Amino acid sequence: MDLMVAKFDGNALADGQKIRNAAKSIVKEYENGTRIVVIASAPSNTTDELIKLSDDAAGHFLTDSQKAEIMAMGERTRARLLKSAIEAEGLKAEVIDPYSDLWPIITDSNFLEAKIDLEASEHKINTLNILMNQGIIPVICGFLGKGKSGEITTLGRGGSDITAFLIGNCMNANEVIIISDVDGVMSSDPNQIQKAKLLKEISVEELRNLSTKGARLIHPHALKYKTPELNARIINGKYCDLRSQGTDIIGPFEVETGRKASLYKDPLSIIAIVGDHLLSKVGLLSRLTDYMADNDLNIYKVSVGDNSITVFVDKADSQRAYKILHDFVLESDTFNSLSLGKDTAHITIVNLDVVEKPGIIAAITEQLRKNNIKIIEINSSLTAIVLIVDWADGERACKLINEILE
């Protein structure tokens, strides 16, 4: 019998009619023979209001533990409303919140941004089968955790997605469904661009990048629990059908198991092109990249400053690229000169837990400094850290970085 984890976000449970629609879709799926675990979220404005009320009432005297408990009220209330609506449709349901013996998400005691204890949580998650074997649908509060001493914690904003994918992963579910008030992932924000189109599918990597750069789709940390075997979809709750068309989330997040920093296999050569006030020149980078593309040259990385543009190309193409870019400089009234520099090694860290760790860049740079490895360039984003060092230092630098990330 198939197992589905259905996570209803706050927009899908925003009012009584939407809660009834959610219950109808759950009952329909259950009656079609699917075992189902339900995750309930609170609307974001509910959480915002609880935070404001608590701040207004107690101000700086409010502890993080107290704030977490107050913030939990949104999910605890929505879960109870959804349970009541399911039972009104004739099925048995039970709310699972952090005070329940069956509560599955165990964390540390960081009350507002808790980290999950995967081993302890996996054991607890599988006890949900006891309830399900009795024909009872678990309705679990998303976003919340329980510390080792029994205190309520939260997983941070958007944490209900983590709840859903973690449970789906640990229970070997067939599918995780994210139910919202939109039809799925769109080609752009439909509130800003009328021609936005629904995407039938999106890769985990694409979704993760969108989510970390501002799109409110799925919490990026949730996607690390997406395995190749775990299907996932984003749908609109208004259709009252958990099998409705939406956007399929394809594949796992491609990170090499056991490795947090990886070294690109080939050396890349630096070509620096200099000029004045480059940042104020419209279309300059486009002309440069088009020129290289017309000559069948690939750019692996580019850095732009007011007085220079640096491109990184495959070492095998470096001499040809140097000559071609020299022609580009001669034809341009913007650039003055260029140079072909050393061969470099590119080291990339894509593990989200590492990238978001405070002080991680300082730790990496100090580790390399102590070992006399010069960093040519370092870039950090919400999805990755990229370091560039001399090619001769690449393997040693990657090993040293992984030592401090273990």
KEKE-3310 file (N, C-alpha, C; in steps of 0.2 Angstrom, whole numbers, plus 5000, padded with zeros to 4 digits):
npx = (5004:5003:5012:5009:5015:5007:5009:5001:5002:5002:4994:4985:4977:4970:4957:4941:4934:4945:4951:4941:4942:4954:4953:4944:4951:4961:4953:4948:4959:4964:4953:4955:4964:4977:4990:4992:5001:4999:5004:5003:5002:5004:4996:5007:5005:4998:5008:5017:5009:5008:5021:5023:5013:5019:5031:5027:5020:5030:5042:5060:5061:5056:5060:5069:5064:5051:5046:5047:5037:5026:5025:5022:5009:5002:5003:4999:4985:4980:4982:4973:4961:4961:4961:4948:4940:4943:4938:4925:4922:4921:4932:4945:4956:4971:4979:4996:5007:5021:5019:5014:5016:5020:5027:5037:5049:5065:5076:5090:5093:5092:5081:5074:5080:5081:5092:5090:5090:5095:5096:5088:5076:5072:5070:5058:5049:5046:5037:5025:5018:5011:5000:4994:4992:4980:4971:4970:4973:4988:4990:5001:5010:5018:5035:5039:5049:5056:5065:5079:5076:5062:5057:5048:5054:5058:5059:5063:5058:5047:5049:5041:5041:5053:5049:5040:5047:5058:5050:5044:5056:5061:5051:5051:5042:5031:5028:5029:5018:5016:5005:4998:4992:4994:4996:5008:5026:5030:5036:5040:5037:5020:5012:5019:5023:5013:5013:5018:5021:5016:5027:5030:5039:5053:5070:5078:5090:5088:5076:5081:5090:5082:5074:5084:5087:5077:5064:5048:5046:5050:5058:5075:5083:5075:5075:5087:5083:5077:5076:5081:5071:5060:5046:5040:5029:5022:5006:4990:4978:4965:4959:4954:4961:4973:4980:4981:4987:5002:5018:5031:5044:5060:5072:5087:5096:5111:5124:5140:5141:5148:5157:5162:5168:5174:5185:5187:5190:5200:5213:5210:5213:5218:5213:5215:5207:5210:5203:5195:5183:5173:5161:5152:5148:5136:5131:5143:5149:5140:5144:5157:5156:5148:5157:5167:5159:5155:5167:5168:5172:5172:5167:5171:5170:5168:5174:5170:5176:5178:5189:5194:5190:5190:5192:5189:5196:5196:5212:5217:5212:5217:5228:5223:5211:5217:5223:5212:5204:5213:5212:5199:5201:5208:5199:5190:5185:5185:5193:5210:5221:5227:5231:5238:5236:5241:5238:5224:5215:5199:5189:5174:5161:5146:5137:5123:5122:5134:5138:5129:5134:5139:5154:5161:5169:5179:5185:5190:5198:5208:5213:5219:5229:5237:5243:5251:5245:5239:5225:5217:5205:5189:5172:5156:5139:5122:5120:5132:5150:5164:5181:5197:5213:5231:5234:5243:5242:5229:5224:5229:5223:5210:5209:5213:5202:5191:5195:5192:5179:5173)
npy = (4994:5011:5025:5041:5057:5072:5088:5103:5119:5136:5144:5135:5132:5143:5147:5143:5136:5132:5123:5113:5109:5104:5093:5085:5081:5073:5063:5058:5053:5043:5034:5029:5020:5023:5025:5038:5052:5067:5084:5099:5117:5134:5149:5162:5175:5173:5167:5178:5187:5182:5182:5196:5200:5193:5200:5213:5211:5206:5210:5212:5203:5192:5175:5164:5151:5153:5161:5152:5142:5150:5154:5141:5139:5143:5132:5122:5125:5125:5112:5105:5110:5105:5091:5090:5093:5082:5072:5076:5072:5058:5050:5043:5053:5060:5072:5076:5083:5092:5088:5076:5058:5052:5061:5065:5073:5076:5087:5098:5110:5123:5135:5143:5140:5126:5112:5096:5080:5067:5053:5050:5055:5048:5035:5038:5043:5032:5026:5031:5022:5014:5020:5022:5010:5007:5013:5026:5043:5052:5069:5080:5093:5105:5113:5112:5106:5095:5097:5088:5088:5089:5101:5113:5117:5126:5125:5135:5148:5142:5129:5118:5112:5105:5096:5088:5082:5076:5066:5059:5054:5046:5036:5030:5034:5034:5046:5064:5077:5094:5106:5120:5137:5139:5134:5127:5127:5142:5150:5163:5176:5176:5187:5198:5196:5194:5184:5172:5155:5139:5126:5110:5101:5102:5102:5096:5104:5115:5120:5122:5132:5143:5144:5148:5160:5169:5166:5160:5145:5131:5126:5126:5117:5106:5099:5091:5079:5073:5059:5049:5039:5045:5052:5069:5083:5099:5106:5114:5117:5120:5111:5100:5088:5077:5071:5079:5089:5097:5104:5093:5088:5084:5071:5069:5080:5083:5079:5074:5060:5060:5069:5086:5097:5099:5096:5104:5094:5098:5110:5128:5142:5159:5174:5191:5206:5223:5239:5256:5261:5251:5245:5254:5253:5249:5233:5227:5215:5206:5208:5203:5189:5185:5186:5177:5165:5164:5160:5148:5146:5142:5149:5147:5154:5171:5186:5203:5219:5237:5241:5230:5214:5197:5182:5164:5150:5134:5126:5120:5127:5139:5147:5149:5156:5167:5174:5176:5184:5195:5200:5205:5215:5224:5228:5235:5250:5251:5242:5241:5232:5215:5200:5184:5173:5162:5144:5138:5131:5125:5125:5119:5121:5114:5110:5113:5114:5117:5129:5139:5140:5150:5160:5151:5154:5161:5151:5143:5151:5153:5141:5138:5148:5145:5134:5139:5142:5151:5161:5164:5169:5171:5166:5168:5162:5160:5147:5141:5140:5145:5143:5148:5143:5141:5129:5119:5119:5114:5100:5098:5109:5106:5095:5099:5108:5100:5093:5102:5103:5091)
npz = (5000:4995:5003:5008:5011:5016:5015:5021:5018:5026:5018:5012:5022:5026:5029:5035:5024:5016:5024:5025:5012:5012:5021:5014:5002:5009:5014:5002:4996:5006:5005:4993:4995:5000:5012:5023:5030:5038:5037:5045:5043:5049:5044:5038:5042:5054:5062:5062:5069:5081:5085:5086:5096:5107:5108:5110:5122:5132:5128:5129:5139:5136:5134:5123:5123:5128:5117:5107:5111:5111:5097:5092:5094:5082:5073:5081:5083:5070:5066:5075:5070:5057:5060:5066:5055:5046:5054:5053:5041:5042:5045:5056:5066:5073:5082:5082:5092:5100:5113:5113:5115:5104:5097:5083:5079:5084:5092:5094:5108:5103:5102:5092:5080:5078:5077:5069:5077:5069:5070:5082:5078:5067:5073:5081:5071:5064:5073:5071:5063:5071:5075:5062:5058:5065:5058:5059:5055:5056:5061:5060:5068:5059:5057:5070:5084:5096:5110:5119:5132:5132:5129:5118:5102:5087:5069:5062:5050:5038:5041:5041:5029:5030:5040:5033:5022:5029:5037:5026:5020:5031:5033:5021:5011:4997:4991:4993:4995:4993:4997:4992:4989:4976:4959:4957:4953:4946:4930:4933:4945:4946:4951:4947:4934:4920:4911:4916:4917:4921:4928:4923:4928:4939:4944:4959:4962:4954:4961:4974:4972:4968:4979:4989:4985:4987:4982:4988:4990:4993:5008:5008:5015:5017:5005:5006:5010:5000:4991:4977:4976:4982:4977:4973:4974:4970:4973:4970:4983:4980:4972:4978:4978:4980:4970:4959:4945:4946:4950:4947:4957:4953:4955:4966:4978:4971:4979:4983:4993:5009:5006:5008:5002:4986:4973:4957:4942:4932:4928:4928:4919:4921:4914:4913:4909:4907:4910:4910:4922:4921:4926:4923:4910:4899:4894:4892:4897:4891:4877:4878:4882:4872:4861:4865:4865:4851:4846:4851:4864:4881:4896:4912:4924:4929:4935:4939:4940:4943:4936:4929:4921:4924:4918:4918:4911:4903:4904:4893:4883:4885:4878:4865:4869:4875:4863:4855:4864:4864:4852:4853:4863:4855:4846:4854:4862:4875:4883:4888:4889:4892:4901:4903:4915:4930:4932:4940:4954:4957:4971:4978:4989:4993:5003:5012:5026:5030:5022:5028:5040:5053:5053:5045:5034:5039:5046:5036:5029:5038:5041:5028:5028:5039:5033:5023:5011:4997:4994:4980:4976:4983:4984:4991:4992:4995:4992:4989:4993:4985:4982:4975:4972:4969:4956:4960:4973:4975:4978:4991:4998:4997:5004:5017:5020:5020:5032:5042:5041:5044)
capx = (5000:5007:5012:5010:5015:5004:5010:4997:5005:4997:4989:4980:4973:4970:4951:4937:4933:4951:4952:4937:4944:4960:4950:4940:4956:4964:4948:4948:4966:4963:4948:4957:4969:4983:4991:4993:5003:4997:5008:4999:5006:5000:4998:5013:5003:4997:5015:5019:5005:5010:5028:5022:5010:5023:5036:5023:5018:5035:5048:5066:5061:5054:5065:5068:5060:5044:5044:5045:5031:5020:5025:5020:5002:4999:5003:4995:4978:4978:4982:4967:4956:4961:4959:4941:4937:4944:4933:4918:4921:4920:4938:4948:4963:4974:4984:5003:5011:5027:5017:5012:5021:5022:5030:5043:5055:5069:5081:5094:5089:5092:5074:5071:5083:5084:5095:5087:5094:5092:5095:5083:5070:5071:5067:5052:5045:5043:5032:5019:5015:5007:4994:4991:4989:4974:4966:4970:4977:4991:4990:5007:5011:5024:5038:5041:5053:5056:5072:5080:5072:5055:5055:5046:5058:5056:5064:5064:5052:5047:5052:5036:5044:5058:5045:5037:5052:5061:5046:5044:5062:5062:5046:5051:5036:5031:5028:5028:5015:5016:4999:4997:4986:4996:4996:5015:5031:5029:5042:5041:5031:5014:5010:5023:5023:5006:5014:5021:5018:5017:5032:5027:5044:5059:5075:5080:5095:5085:5072:5085:5093:5077:5072:5089:5088:5071:5057:5045:5043:5051:5064:5080:5085:5070:5077:5092:5080:5073:5080:5078:5065:5054:5043:5038:5025:5018:5000:4985:4973:4958:4956:4952:4963:4980:4983:4980:4993:5006:5025:5035:5051:5064:5079:5089:5101:5117:5130:5144:5141:5154:5162:5159:5172:5176:5190:5186:5195:5205:5215:5208:5218:5216:5214:5213:5207:5209:5200:5193:5175:5170:5155:5147:5148:5131:5132:5150:5150:5137:5148:5163:5154:5146:5163:5170:5154:5156:5174:5168:5176:5168:5169:5169:5169:5169:5173:5170:5177:5178:5195:5196:5186:5194:5188:5193:5195:5200:5219:5218:5210:5220:5232:5218:5207:5221:5224:5205:5203:5217:5208:5193:5203:5210:5193:5186:5187:5184:5198:5217:5226:5225:5236:5236:5239:5242:5233:5221:5211:5193:5186:5167:5157:5139:5133:5119:5123:5141:5137:5126:5137:5143:5161:5164:5174:5185:5189:5193:5204:5213:5216:5224:5234:5242:5247:5254:5241:5237:5218:5217:5198:5184:5165:5151:5132:5117:5120:5139:5156:5169:5188:5202:5220:5235:5233:5248:5239:5222:5222:5230:5219:5203:5209:5213:5196:5187:5197:5189:5171:5171)
capy = (5000:5017:5029:5048:5063:5078:5094:5108:5125:5140:5147:5130:5131:5150:5149:5137:5132:5129:5118:5108:5106:5099:5087:5081:5078:5068:5057:5055:5049:5038:5029:5026:5015:5026:5027:5045:5056:5074:5089:5106:5123:5140:5155:5166:5181:5170:5167:5185:5191:5179:5185:5203:5200:5191:5205:5219:5210:5205:5213:5208:5199:5185:5170:5160:5146:5156:5163:5146:5139:5154:5153:5134:5139:5143:5125:5117:5126:5123:5104:5103:5112:5100:5085:5091:5093:5076:5068:5077:5068:5051:5046:5045:5057:5062:5077:5074:5089:5091:5086:5069:5053:5050:5066:5062:5077:5077:5092:5101:5115:5130:5135:5146:5138:5120:5107:5089:5074:5062:5046:5050:5057:5042:5030:5041:5044:5025:5024:5033:5016:5011:5024:5021:5003:5007:5016:5033:5048:5057:5076:5082:5100:5106:5118:5112:5101:5094:5096:5082:5088:5089:5108:5115:5121:5127:5123:5141:5149:5137:5123:5113:5108:5100:5091:5084:5078:5071:5060:5055:5050:5040:5031:5027:5036:5035:5053:5070:5082:5101:5109:5128:5140:5141:5128:5124:5132:5146:5152:5169:5178:5178:5193:5203:5195:5190:5178:5167:5149:5133:5122:5103:5098:5106:5098:5098:5109:5122:5123:5124:5139:5148:5145:5151:5167:5174:5163:5157:5139:5126:5127:5123:5112:5101:5095:5087:5073:5071:5054:5047:5035:5049:5057:5075:5087:5105:5107:5119:5114:5121:5106:5095:5081:5076:5068:5084:5091:5103:5103:5087:5089:5078:5069:5071:5085:5080:5080:5068:5057:5060:5075:5093:5101:5095:5100:5103:5090:5101:5117:5133:5148:5166:5179:5197:5211:5229:5245:5261:5262:5245:5244:5259:5252:5244:5228:5226:5208:5202:5208:5199:5182:5183:5185:5170:5160:5164:5157:5141:5145:5141:5153:5143:5159:5177:5191:5209:5225:5243:5242:5224:5208:5191:5176:5158:5146:5128:5127:5117:5132:5146:5151:5151:5161:5173:5177:5179:5190:5201:5204:5208:5221:5229:5231:5238:5256:5251:5239:5243:5227:5209:5196:5177:5171:5156:5139:5138:5125:5128:5121:5121:5118:5115:5107:5119:5115:5121:5136:5143:5140:5157:5159:5145:5157:5163:5145:5140:5155:5153:5134:5138:5153:5141:5129:5143:5141:5158:5161:5169:5172:5167:5169:5165:5164:5157:5140:5138:5143:5143:5145:5148:5143:5139:5122:5115:5118:5112:5094:5099:5114:5103:5090:5103:5111:5094:5091:5106:5102:5085)
capz = (5000:4995:5008:5005:5016:5013:5019:5019:5020:5029:5013:5010:5028:5029:5032:5036:5017:5014:5029:5023:5006:5014:5024:5008:4998:5013:5014:4996:4995:5010:5003:4987:4998:5002:5019:5023:5035:5036:5041:5045:5044:5051:5039:5040:5046:5061:5066:5063:5074:5088:5087:5088:5102:5112:5109:5113:5129:5136:5126:5130:5145:5133:5132:5116:5125:5128:5111:5103:5113:5108:5090:5091:5094:5076:5070:5085:5082:5063:5066:5078:5065:5052:5063:5067:5048:5044:5057:5051:5034:5044:5047:5062:5065:5079:5082:5085:5093:5104:5120:5112:5116:5097:5093:5080:5077:5090:5090:5100:5112:5100:5102:5087:5074:5080:5072:5070:5078:5064:5072:5087:5075:5063:5077:5083:5066:5062:5078:5068:5060:5076:5074:5056:5058:5068:5054:5062:5051:5060:5059:5064:5068:5055:5059:5077:5086:5104:5113:5123:5139:5131:5127:5111:5098:5080:5064:5058:5045:5032:5043:5039:5023:5033:5043:5028:5018:5034:5038:5020:5019:5036:5032:5014:5008:4990:4988:4997:4992:4996:4995:4994:4985:4969:4955:4957:4952:4939:4927:4936:4950:4943:4954:4944:4927:4919:4906:4920:4915:4926:4926:4924:4933:4941:4947:4966:4962:4952:4966:4979:4970:4968:4986:4993:4982:4988:4980:4993:4987:4998:5012:5004:5019:5016:4999:5007:5012:4994:4988:4970:4976:4985:4973:4977:4970:4973:4970:4973:4987:4978:4968:4983:4975:4981:4963:4954:4942:4948:4947:4950:4959:4950:4957:4973:4977:4969:4983:4984:4999:5013:5004:5009:4998:4980:4968:4950:4940:4928:4930:4924:4918:4922:4909:4916:4904:4911:4907:4915:4923:4917:4929:4921:4903:4898:4889:4891:4899:4886:4871:4879:4882:4865:4857:4866:4862:4844:4845:4854:4870:4887:4902:4918:4930:4928:4940:4936:4944:4940:4932:4926:4920:4925:4915:4920:4905:4903:4903:4886:4878:4887:4873:4860:4872:4875:4857:4853:4868:4862:4846:4856:4866:4850:4843:4859:4864:4882:4886:4886:4889:4895:4903:4904:4922:4932:4932:4946:4956:4960:4976:4979:4995:4992:5008:5015:5033:5030:5019:5032:5047:5055:5054:5041:5029:5043:5048:5030:5027:5043:5040:5023:5030:5043:5029:5018:5004:4996:4991:4974:4976:4987:4983:4995:4991:4999:4990:4989:4994:4980:4983:4970:4974:4964:4954:4963:4980:4975:4982:4998:5000:4997:5010:5023:5021:5023:5039:5047:5040:5047)
cpx = (5004:5006:5013:5010:5013:5005:5006:5000:5000:4992:4984:4976:4971:4963:4947:4936:4939:4953:4948:4939:4950:4958:4947:4946:4960:4960:4948:4954:4966:4959:4950:4963:4976:4984:4994:4995:5002:5001:5004:5003:5001:5001:5003:5011:5000:5003:5017:5015:5007:5017:5027:5018:5015:5029:5033:5022:5024:5042:5055:5066:5058:5060:5064:5064:5053:5042:5043:5039:5025:5020:5022:5012:4998:4998:4998:4987:4976:4978:4975:4961:4955:4959:4951:4937:4938:4939:4926:4917:4921:4926:4941:4955:4965:4980:4991:5006:5017:5025:5015:5017:5024:5025:5036:5049:5059:5075:5085:5090:5090:5084:5071:5074:5086:5087:5092:5092:5091:5091:5089:5076:5068:5067:5059:5047:5042:5038:5025:5015:5010:5000:4990:4989:4982:4969:4965:4975:4981:4991:4995:5008:5018:5028:5041:5045:5052:5063:5073:5077:5065:5052:5053:5052:5055:5061:5066:5059:5053:5049:5047:5038:5049:5054:5043:5042:5056:5057:5045:5050:5063:5057:5046:5045:5037:5032:5027:5024:5014:5010:4999:4991:4988:4996:5003:5020:5030:5036:5044:5036:5025:5011:5014:5023:5017:5007:5017:5017:5020:5022:5029:5032:5049:5064:5076:5085:5092:5080:5076:5088:5088:5075:5077:5090:5081:5064:5055:5042:5044:5058:5069:5083:5081:5072:5083:5089:5076:5078:5077:5072:5059:5052:5040:5034:5022:5012:4996:4980:4966:4955:4953:4955:4971:4984:4983:4987:4996:5013:5028:5042:5056:5071:5081:5094:5108:5123:5134:5144:5148:5159:5159:5162:5174:5180:5188:5192:5201:5207:5212:5212:5215:5217:5211:5213:5205:5206:5198:5185:5171:5163:5150:5145:5142:5132:5139:5151:5146:5141:5154:5161:5151:5152:5166:5165:5155:5162:5174:5172:5171:5171:5167:5167:5171:5169:5174:5171:5177:5183:5197:5190:5191:5189:5193:5191:5198:5207:5221:5216:5213:5224:5227:5214:5211:5222:5217:5203:5207:5214:5202:5195:5205:5204:5189:5189:5187:5190:5205:5222:5224:5232:5234:5240:5240:5237:5230:5217:5205:5190:5179:5164:5150:5134:5129:5121:5130:5141:5134:5129:5141:5150:5165:5170:5180:5189:5193:5199:5210:5217:5221:5230:5239:5246:5250:5251:5238:5230:5218:5210:5194:5177:5160:5144:5128:5117:5127:5145:5161:5176:5192:5209:5224:5234:5237:5246:5232:5220:5223:5225:5212:5203:5209:5206:5191:5189:5193:5181:5169:5167)
cpy = (5006:5021:5036:5053:5069:5084:5100:5115:5130:5143:5142:5129:5138:5151:5142:5133:5129:5123:5112:5105:5102:5093:5082:5078:5073:5062:5054:5050:5042:5032:5026:5021:5017:5027:5034:5048:5064:5079:5096:5111:5129:5145:5159:5172:5179:5170:5174:5189:5188:5182:5193:5204:5198:5197:5211:5217:5209:5208:5209:5203:5192:5181:5167:5154:5148:5158:5157:5142:5143:5154:5146:5134:5140:5136:5121:5119:5124:5115:5102:5105:5107:5093:5085:5090:5086:5071:5069:5074:5060:5047:5048:5048:5059:5067:5075:5081:5088:5088:5079:5064:5051:5055:5064:5066:5079:5082:5093:5106:5122:5131:5138:5144:5131:5115:5100:5084:5068:5055:5045:5051:5051:5036:5032:5041:5037:5023:5026:5027:5013:5014:5022:5014:5002:5011:5024:5037:5052:5064:5079:5090:5101:5111:5117:5106:5100:5093:5090:5082:5089:5096:5109:5119:5122:5126:5129:5142:5145:5130:5117:5109:5103:5094:5086:5079:5073:5065:5056:5051:5044:5035:5028:5028:5035:5042:5058:5075:5089:5104:5116:5131:5142:5134:5124:5129:5135:5148:5159:5170:5180:5185:5199:5202:5191:5184:5172:5160:5143:5128:5115:5100:5103:5102:5101:5104:5115:5125:5125:5131:5144:5149:5149:5158:5171:5171:5159:5150:5133:5127:5123:5117:5106:5096:5091:5080:5070:5066:5053:5043:5039:5054:5063:5079:5093:5106:5112:5115:5115:5116:5100:5088:5081:5073:5073:5086:5097:5103:5098:5090:5083:5077:5071:5077:5081:5082:5074:5066:5057:5065:5081:5098:5097:5099:5098:5099:5093:5108:5122:5139:5154:5170:5186:5202:5218:5235:5250:5261:5257:5244:5249:5258:5247:5239:5225:5218:5204:5202:5203:5191:5180:5182:5179:5164:5159:5160:5150:5140:5146:5145:5149:5148:5165:5182:5198:5215:5231:5244:5235:5219:5202:5185:5170:5153:5139:5129:5125:5123:5139:5150:5153:5157:5168:5177:5180:5185:5196:5204:5208:5215:5226:5232:5235:5245:5257:5248:5241:5237:5221:5205:5189:5175:5164:5151:5139:5132:5128:5123:5123:5117:5119:5113:5113:5120:5119:5128:5141:5144:5147:5155:5154:5148:5158:5157:5142:5144:5154:5146:5134:5143:5149:5136:5133:5142:5148:5157:5166:5173:5168:5170:5165:5167:5160:5149:5137:5143:5141:5147:5144:5148:5141:5131:5118:5114:5115:5106:5095:5104:5110:5098:5094:5106:5106:5092:5096:5106:5096:5085)
cpz = (5000:5001:5006:5012:5013:5017:5017:5022:5023:5024:5012:5016:5031:5031:5032:5029:5015:5018:5027:5017:5007:5016:5018:5004:5002:5013:5008:4994:4999:5008:4997:4989:4999:5009:5019:5030:5033:5040:5040:5047:5046:5045:5042:5044:5053:5065:5067:5069:5081:5090:5090:5095:5108:5113:5112:5121:5134:5134:5127:5135:5142:5131:5126:5117:5125:5121:5106:5105:5111:5101:5088:5091:5087:5073:5074:5084:5075:5063:5069:5073:5060:5054:5063:5060:5045:5047:5055:5044:5036:5045:5053:5061:5072:5078:5085:5086:5098:5111:5119:5113:5109:5093:5090:5078:5083:5088:5096:5103:5109:5098:5096:5080:5075:5075:5074:5072:5074:5066:5077:5083:5071:5067:5079:5077:5064:5067:5076:5065:5065:5076:5067:5055:5061:5064:5056:5058:5056:5057:5063:5063:5064:5059:5066:5078:5094:5106:5117:5130:5138:5129:5120:5108:5091:5076:5060:5053:5039:5034:5042:5033:5025:5036:5038:5025:5023:5035:5032:5019:5024:5035:5025:5011:5000:4987:4994:4993:4996:4993:4997:4990:4978:4965:4955:4956:4946:4937:4930:4941:4946:4945:4950:4936:4925:4914:4910:4918:4921:4923:4928:4929:4934:4945:4954:4966:4959:4958:4972:4978:4970:4975:4990:4991:4982:4986:4986:4991:4992:5002:5009:5009:5019:5010:5000:5009:5006:4991:4981:4970:4979:4980:4977:4972:4974:4969:4973:4977:4985:4975:4972:4981:4975:4975:4958:4951:4945:4945:4951:4951:4958:4953:4964:4972:4976:4973:4984:4991:5003:5011:5004:5004:4992:4976:4961:4947:4936:4930:4925:4924:4919:4917:4912:4910:4908:4907:4912:4916:4920:4920:4926:4913:4902:4892:4888:4892:4893:4880:4872:4879:4875:4861:4858:4864:4855:4842:4848:4860:4876:4893:4908:4924:4927:4934:4937:4942:4940:4935:4928:4926:4920:4923:4917:4914:4906:4901:4896:4881:4880:4882:4868:4863:4873:4869:4854:4857:4867:4856:4848:4859:4861:4847:4847:4860:4872:4886:4884:4885:4892:4897:4904:4910:4923:4931:4939:4947:4959:4965:4978:4985:4994:4998:5012:5022:5034:5028:5024:5039:5048:5056:5050:5037:5033:5045:5042:5029:5032:5042:5034:5024:5034:5039:5023:5011:5003:4992:4986:4974:4980:4986:4987:4993:4996:4997:4990:4991:4988:4981:4977:4973:4968:4962:4959:4971:4981:4979:4989:5001:5002:5003:5017:5025:5023:5030:5044:5046:5043:5054)
residu = (MET:ASP:LEU:MET:VAL:ALA:LYS:PHE:ASP:GLY:ASN:ALA:LEU:ALA:ASP:GLY:GLN:LYS:ILE:ARG:ASN:ALA:ALA:LYS:SER:ILE:VAL:LYS:GLU:TYR:GLU:ASN:GLY:THR:ARG:ILE:VAL:VAL:ILE:ALA:SER:ALA:PRO:SER:ASN:THR:THR:ASP:GLU:LEU:ILE:LYS:LEU:SER:ASP:ASP:ALA:ALA:GLY:HIS:PHE:LEU:THR:ASP:SER:GLN:LYS:ALA:GLU:ILE:MET:ALA:MET:GLY:GLU:ARG:THR:ARG:ALA:ARG:LEU:LEU:LYS:SER:ALA:ILE:GLU:ALA:GLU:GLY:LEU:LYS:ALA:GLU:VAL:ILE:ASP:PRO:TYR:SER:ASP:LEU:TRP:PRO:ILE:ILE:THR:ASP:SER:ASN:PHE:LEU:GLU:ALA:LYS:ILE:ASP:LEU:GLU:ALA:SER:GLU:HIS:LYS:ILE:ASN:THR:LEU:ASN:ILE:LEU:MET:ASN:GLN:GLY:ILE:ILE:PRO:VAL:ILE:CYS:GLY:PHE:LEU:GLY:LYS:GLY:LYS:SER:GLY:GLU:ILE:THR:THR:LEU:GLY:ARG:GLY:GLY:SER:ASP:ILE:THR:ALA:PHE:LEU:ILE:GLY:ASN:CYS:MET:ASN:ALA:ASN:GLU:VAL:ILE:ILE:ILE:SER:ASP:VAL:ASP:GLY:VAL:MET:SER:SER:ASP:PRO:ASN:GLN:ILE:GLN:LYS:ALA:LYS:LEU:LEU:LYS:GLU:ILE:SER:VAL:GLU:GLU:LEU:ARG:ASN:LEU:SER:THR:LYS:GLY:ALA:ARG:LEU:ILE:HIS:PRO:HIS:ALA:LEU:LYS:TYR:LYS:THR:PRO:GLU:LEU:ASN:ALA:ARG:ILE:ILE:ASN:GLY:LYS:TYR:CYS:ASP:LEU:ARG:SER:GLN:GLY:THR:ASP:ILE:ILE:GLY:PRO:PHE:GLU:VAL:GLU:THR:GLY:ARG:LYS:ALA:SER:LEU:TYR:LYS:ASP:PRO:LEU:SER:ILE:ILE:ALA:ILE:VAL:GLY:ASP:HIS:LEU:LEU:SER:LYS:VAL:GLY:LEU:LEU:SER:ARG:LEU:THR:ASP:TYR:MET:ALA:ASP:ASN:ASP:LEU:ASN:ILE:TYR:LYS:VAL:SER:VAL:GLY:ASP:ASN:SER:ILE:THR:VAL:PHE:VAL:ASP:LYS:ALA:ASP:SER:GLN:ARG:ALA:TYR:LYS:ILE:LEU:HIS:ASP:PHE:VAL:LEU:GLU:SER:ASP:THR:PHE:ASN:SER:LEU:SER:LEU:GLY:LYS:ASP:THR:ALA:HIS:ILE:THR:ILE:VAL:ASN:LEU:ASP:VAL:VAL:GLU:LYS:PRO:GLY:ILE:ILE:ALA:ALA:ILE:THR:GLU:GLN:LEU:ARG:LYS:ASN:ASN:ILE:LYS:ILE:ILE:GLU:ILE:ASN:SER:SER:LEU:THR:ALA:ILE:VAL:LEU:ILE:VAL:ASP:TRP:ALA:ASP:GLY:GLU:ARG:ALA:CYS:LYS:LEU:ILE:ASN:GLU:ILE:LEU:GLU)
# end
